[in-house]
Every structure is written in C-alpha cells, then in structure tokens.
Amino acid sequence: MKLKSRKLKKTTVIDFATYIGVILAFIIMNTLKSQGMLTRSLTGQLIPICCYIVMAVSLNLTVGILGELSLGHAGFMSVGAFSGIVAAMSLQSVIPSEALRLAIALVVGAIFAAIAGTLVGIPVLRLRGDYLAIVTLAFGEIIKELINCLIIGVDEAGLHVINATGTKSVNDLGLSEAGRVLIKGAQGATGTQTIASFTAGFILIMISLVIILNLVRSRSGRAIMALRDNRIAAESVGINVTKYKMMAFVTSAALAGAAGALYGLNFSNLVATKFDFNTSILVLVFVVLGGLGNIWGSIIAATVLTILPEALRGFADYRMLIYAIVLILVMLATNNPQLKALFAKLIPVRKGENVNGQA
Amino acid sequence: MARLKSKNDSPLVPMPSDAYIPQRDLGKTPVLEARHLGIDFGGLTAVDDFNLVIGRTEIAGLIGPNGAGKTTVFNLLTKVYQPTRGTIMVDGYDTKGMSTVQVNKLGVARTFQNIRLFNNLSVEDNVKLGMHNQIKYGMAGGILRLPSYWKQERIAHERALELLSIFDMQDMAAAKAGSLPYGAQRRLEIVRALGTNPSLLLLDEPAAGMNPSETAELMENIIKIRDTFQIAIMLIEHDMNLVMGICEGICVLNFGKVIAKGTPDEIQSNPVVIEAYLGKKKEA
C-alpha cells in the first residue's frame, strides 16, 4: 500500500511538473515578448514552436505509447492546416471574433485529420508488422500532391472546389464578384488572415497534454501500452487490438490536425510542399530525441530543435546532416552501459524504484 | 458475449459417455468440451482428433513428451490458431469463428510457456489489464476524469491488490513487471489471467524454472484458486509430482494424438504412457 501511494505520487508529480513547466515557460515568454525583449526571429518562432510541440507530443502517442511507426505525421498536419484555413477564411464575414474563428478552425482541422487518420487506420491497423510506416509514408506524399492540385474559393453561395488538373485555373471556379480564392493549387493558400496567437498555441499544448497524459493513465491508455508491450498477451486478456490501435492513431492524427490549423493560420502564404517527408521525419526526430513515450522529453526536443536551426542560420544547409548524426549519436548513447549507469545515478528515483521492486 | 455468459441461460449439453469428469461436476454443463479437434500446418498434422471434457471445478492435466502438441492444444482452445477440424464448446457455447478476445470474454484465460507480461508496466497495471473488460468507463471518461473514472479505478486498485495477495505479491504492486524475479513473473501471469474473471484457467507450464519448495507452494495455490473462485483449471506441466499431486483427470498427448486419459493412478500404470515417455522395451 505504501509503495502504491508513492508510485501514484510519482506519475502524478511528473504530469504536474510537465503542466507547470509549460505554464511557466508560457508566462516567461509572454512577458519577454510584451516587453520587447525577444529577437524578432524568436518572436516569429513562438507559434511554430507551439505547433511542433503538439506535433511531437501527438506523434509520441503513436510511436512511443502505441509502438507503431508513423512516417506521415506531416500529412495530418497538412490536412488540418488547409481545412483550418478554409474554415477560418470562409467564416470571416460571419464570425467577427478572431479567437472564436481560430477555435473553430482548430476543431475543423482536428476533425478532418481524424477522418483522414480513420481512413488510413481502418485497413492498415488490422495488419501486423511495419505496414503502418509504409502506408503513412505514402499517405503524406499523396496528401501533398492532392492539395497541390486543389483550387478552393468562397463566395456568398458557399465553397467552390475544383481539381486543378490540365488547363483548369482559378477562373474556372465560377466565383461571384465578392468571392475570394483561398487555395490556389501549387501556389497553396495565399492571403490568409494570420489569426493564430501565441496564447492559442499555449492553450492547444495544454489541451493536448491533458488529453494524452490522462489517456495514458486511464483504462484505454493501459490497453494501448499493453499492445506495445505484448500483443498476444493483450489479446489473451480480452483487449480488442484494432480498437485501441485506432483510438491512439486517430487521437494522434486529430491533434496533429489541430496543430496544422494553428500553423496554417500563422502564415499568410502556405504551400502544401511545406508538409513533406522531411517534416514528418523532423517530428519523428523530436520524438526519438525526447525519448519514446516521454512526453516532456518531446516538448523539450521540439523546442530546442526548432530554435536551433534559426540560431545557427549559417549552418542551415547542414541541418538534415546534423540531425542524422545526432540521431545516430543518441542511439549509440542510449545503448551504452556506462552512460546508462550515469543516468541511473543522476535520476535516483528510478533506481530506487527498481530496488524496491526487487525486494 | 458477456451477456450470453449468464449461468442460468446456459443450455444443458448431454455429457459424452467417454468423458472423465469428477463426481461433483456431473450434471452440470462442462466448462470446456472439445470434439474431434484438429489442426494442420501445411501438410503437417499437429493435433488430430482431440476430444476432451472438463468439469466446472476440475483440475485437469495435459502431459506428453516434448513436441507432442500440448501448447498447440492451448492455442487452439484460446483461438490463437483456428482449428482445421472439430468443435470447441465453452460453457455450452460453440466457439466457431470466435477470436481470442471473444473466447476470453466467454471465460477462458491462459498463461504462456514463455512468459508474456507487459514488461514496461507496473505489476498493478498488469493485473488491471487482466480486469480490462470488468472496468467500465470509456475513453472520454478517462480523459475528462469523470466520476466514473475515479470510482472504477479505485475499485480496480483494490481488486488488483486483493488478487495479488493470493500469491502474497501486493508489496510488489508498484514494481515494473519486467524487473520481477522469474518465479514472481510466472505468478503474476496467473494473477493477470484471474483478473479476466475466467471460468477456465489454462496454465502452460506454471512450475517451469521453479525449485521444489516453490513448486509445492504453487500446488497449494492452484488448489486454493480452484476452491476460492470455483473455476476449472487445466495445466500443461512436465513436473510429474505436481501433475500427479493435484490433477484429478489427466490427458496424455503424443504426436498430436490422445494416447491415454484417466486418473493419475491409471495414467501412471498405463503401459502406453510409459512407452511414450521411456520408449519400447527391447524384446529379449
């Protein structure tokens, strides 16, 4: 009983430390921003950092907690970004409040990404093995190409959508005079009103954290982790494998969609090629560097690795090279017994837990 | 499936005359009945014409030389493999086409020969995962921490400690399952299986790797589990002291076929069994 109460305390302490850390970081950054003490490039980075944190945390649900490799997380971000932009822009005249429109855009982005996640998940998550990695990789590319040939406009009659193949262009939309073009095929979304705010990014991070941390500590989260640890044993105790895989994967996709919508509404111009394979890998790097299943690790990795390339602008060409090297180093380091022993010394709580467990 | 499981509407199936069943279980629906069960892997027949009936509170043993197909029988009964031939009735219900999950909900729980715990989760979480289908709150209840979450988790916590106390393991509840000593991992698998509220518990070599005193303790505990939960237990075991000591009915398998069935005394003196284990006597 004594041990149990200590353990409960430990997970709760980590969760609360994560929440408090994020809140403190937000307060500090917001104060610095309002005082004008941040460089311009860093101020511009605040919202993308929020988006990447949500991306990393949500991908951690699929990769770290469910244990399935997804290589198309940017695809869900893309779906969320463009559906969010269309939602926010087409409601511009109806809803004057920017905050409310942003909230609607995030929800719409999350819903569309969740639908995309369901469509990808239904066939693939029934299979065993690495099929999810292959299919999500293809999904990311397909979404990129698909949005590249979409032309979407809006007028008082509603949304106009055409497929920009062949000779079709913006003129074929059939918009009335008051109409506006939202997405222009390969040129992407242009003239988007940038309504994303740092506060919204912070709220989105907090919501994602609450969803993921509470999910992990609940019955469903236990089932998801059980699938990761041992699928056959999970089936033998009556856990529906496909259901819980879908639950984790769709939740992850929906959060990525919301992050995408926030990201999309932060730039007046956005092209679909922004969300390519490199972005997916970038987010995967955040997750691997932060530690699989380690939520606060993902947050820190996403923050550091988003700021770093900006800080080292001169080395931007070598960024992908450096990531590869860092990934290899991390893999080597985490398997190194001496380093493991060092970490065990640095984190006495974990070591103590194991000793108690043996007793 | 869970709705079907009510003990009252369970249809009575006439008992096959060749079945071995303890006196006290006669007249009740057998918890498990396998008829002409068989499976082929490609051209190889791993199990053939396997017939077995287990009474409601029976402790049954499944023995045989290595490679006889014992674990394959367990995998058939839990639908890890779908049988090529034959039927399996659990509690009087045909399990044709059912999945492992559905059979578990009907009341069949098992342990594994090569331990399969959720190694990165705590001992308590492992037991709670066994109780997964008894804990009733959904994804939203968990994320929003609705009152149902707190209530159900508290009940689950108490029940998990209660189940762990069968093997006196409640002090290990917070430890990682993967960090437990070997014997404790085997016991935890049994506790996790019990968490699913089974009516038939399948134990695949529960005493493997245990020393004689641990085995003796395990024997007591198996009987204790049967008496407390009033369930049937079927076990695969190579330790003959354990099998002969606690099993009421024994089934001997060799090359995928049942070669003998009966009480421990009958099995011990059965020349066919002795031949299967020790080989044929040389003709003088």
Contacts between the chains, C-beta under 8 A, distances in Angstrom:
chain1	res1	chain2	res2	distance
A	1	B	161	7.5
A	1	B	170	7.6
A	3	B	171	6.5
A	3	B	172	7.9
A	3	B	173	6.3
A	3	B	174	4.2
A	3	B	175	7.8
A	4	B	124	6.8
A	4	B	157	7.4
A	4	B	161	7.5
A	4	B	173	5.2
A	4	B	174	5.6
A	6	B	174	6.7
A	7	B	122	6.6
A	7	B	124	7.9
A	7	B	173	7.7
A	7	B	174	3.7
A	210	B	143	7.2
A	211	B	143	5.5
A	214	B	142	6.1
A	214	B	143	4.7
A	214	B	144	7.5
A	214	B	145	6.1
A	215	B	139	7.1
A	215	B	142	6.1
A	215	B	143	5.4
A	217	B	142	7.6
A	218	B	137	7.7
A	218	B	139	7.6
A	218	B	141	7.5
A	218	B	142	2.6
A	218	B	143	6.9
A	218	B	149	6.5
A	218	B	153	8.0
A	219	B	128	7.7
A	219	B	132	6.6
A	219	B	135	5.0
A	219	B	137	6.4
A	219	B	142	5.9
A	219	B	152	7.6
A	219	B	153	7.9
A	220	B	138	7.6
A	220	B	139	4.9
A	220	B	142	5.5
A	221	B	142	6.9
A	222	B	121	7.0
A	222	B	125	5.5
A	222	B	128	6.2
A	222	B	129	5.5
A	222	B	132	7.4
A	223	B	129	6.8
A	223	B	132	6.0
A	225	B	118	6.9
A	225	B	120	7.0
A	225	B	121	5.9
A	225	B	125	7.9
A	226	B	118	4.9
A	226	B	121	7.0
A	226	B	129	5.0
A	228	B	120	7.7
A	229	B	117	7.6
A	229	B	118	4.0
A	229	B	119	5.6
A	229	B	120	5.5
A	229	B	121	6.5
A	230	B	116	4.8
A	230	B	117	7.0
A	230	B	118	5.9
A	230	B	119	7.6
A	232	B	80	7.1
A	232	B	112	7.6
A	232	B	116	6.0
A	233	B	112	6.9
A	233	B	116	3.9
A	233	B	117	6.9
A	233	B	118	6.7
A	234	B	118	7.6
A	234	B	129	7.3
A	235	B	80	7.9
A	235	B	99	7.5
A	235	B	100	4.2
A	235	B	101	5.7
A	235	B	104	7.6
A	236	B	78	6.3
A	236	B	80	8.0
A	236	B	100	6.1
A	236	B	104	6.4
A	236	B	109	7.2
A	236	B	110	5.6
A	236	B	112	7.7
A	236	B	116	7.7
A	236	B	193	7.7
A	237	B	104	6.4
A	237	B	109	7.1
A	237	B	129	5.8
A	237	B	130	4.9
A	237	B	132	6.1
A	237	B	192	6.3
A	237	B	193	7.3
A	237	B	195	7.1
A	237	B	196	5.3
A	238	B	101	5.2
A	238	B	104	3.9
A	238	B	105	5.4
A	238	B	132	6.1
A	238	B	133	4.8
A	238	B	196	5.8
A	239	B	101	6.9
A	239	B	129	7.0
A	239	B	132	5.6
A	240	B	101	5.6
A	241	B	101	7.7
A	247	B	139	6.1
A	353	B	174	7.1
A	353	B	175	7.3
A	353	B	176	7.7
A	354	B	175	7.4
A	354	B	176	7.1
A	354	B	179	5.4
A	356	B	174	7.1
A	356	B	175	6.6
A	357	B	123	8.0
A	357	B	172	6.3
A	357	B	174	7.0
A	357	B	175	2.5
A	357	B	176	6.0
A	357	B	179	4.8
A	357	B	180	6.9
A	358	B	175	7.3
A	358	B	179	6.5
A	358	B	180	7.9
A	358	B	181	7.3
A	359	B	171	7.6
